[in-house]
Amino acid sequence: MQDTIVDNGSDAVRLSFNIDTANQAKGPNGAITYSVPVDHLLQASGVKTTGLLGVTGVSIHPVSLEGPQGAMYGINLQHGESKTMDVAQKSSFIDGPSGTITTFHHVHTTNAAFGTTKHDIHPHSEIEAALKKDSDLNIKHAVRWRATEAGFTDNRPFELLDDKSILRGVTKSSITNAKGEEETRMLVTQGDTHGPSAVHRAVTHFGSNPEFFGGRYKSPQTVDFNGKKAIVMTEADFRSVEKNLRDGLSAASKNPFNDGFAVRIEKLNDAPNPTSANFSVTLHRTPVVANGSDGSMRTTLNALQAHIGSTEESSAVGTTANIASSIFPGVPQDAVAKFEELALDDPPGDQ
């Protein structure tokens, strides 16, 4: 496997913001949001995936104003444009004239009385549950479920498969056998125009493992289908792989940092506007240190691979001319099979 650094090992990532406040109006309607897209966030953090980000808390440092100094601000941390970050610590601003109370993650007063505030992030419940089942889930995602090889030779993040990839390139085939019973098989190709198939990836990577369906996919039955080589699976086997993949890939797709990171700043009083507000935040994170790392805090993809154990791809071989008899051995040569391509836009839930 080609190697690359997946985590530079920093336990603190500093992000600095310079926000134009010259014409900002007071109140929530005048609030300004500044977003850091996920790819920029990962590059700044020195990691390749949001699963490896490992952010445990965020510190907001005092605000410095350019120009008039009397303005007060409330700052919230967000994922993307609208999702408020789920943190434990909050600060409240009480407006004397109106008596209203507004809660923020950080409040800047004229004397910066709050100083630096640190906020512990509550873990996402679904991700936390998945990691309790498999503490190496995020490592496996980075190693095994990359959609492309982007990010190996530059500082771009990895492009990972999500739960929509489970049904890509998959067709359900059915036929009525000699007993009048319907038989079904799943035809799994490498993918389609939208990207790779996660099920095909799983079967080719783990097929040689005796614990993977008793090793029956070590040399899987295949057919040529619509110009592509397709692995033939029983529906029961396919649904088992689908559920396990959906559990893992769905949890990874729920990572709130997939929407990036943002700060929202709201002016709280009627004081003259400064020309800009300058402040920084620090993301506190736990670096990935997998077995096989080189002794430094940096971790490479090969180190992650060694940590979870190697996987082998098995070759898919063996087709015959008549596709129905190839998919369903024992049916008459002139039998006609039905084919139903599974929908991609809205994958069904666990079955």
Secondary structure, DSSP 8 states (H G I E B T S, - for coil): ----EEE---SEEEEEEEEE-TT--BSGGG-EEEEE-HHHHHHHHTBSSGGGT-EEEEEE---EEES-----EEEEEEETTTEE--BS--EEEE-TTT--EEEESEEE-TT-TT-SEEEEB---HHHHHHHHH-TTHHHHHHHH-BSS-TTSSSS----B--GGGGGTTEEEEEEE-TTS-EEEEEEE-SEETTEE-HHHHHHHHHTT-TTSGGGTTSS--EEEETTEEEEEEEHHHHHHHHHHHHHHHHHHHT-GGGG-EEEEEEE-S-S---SEEEEEEEEEE-----TT--SSS-EEHHHHHHHH------------S-HHHHHSTTS-TT---EEEE--SSS-----
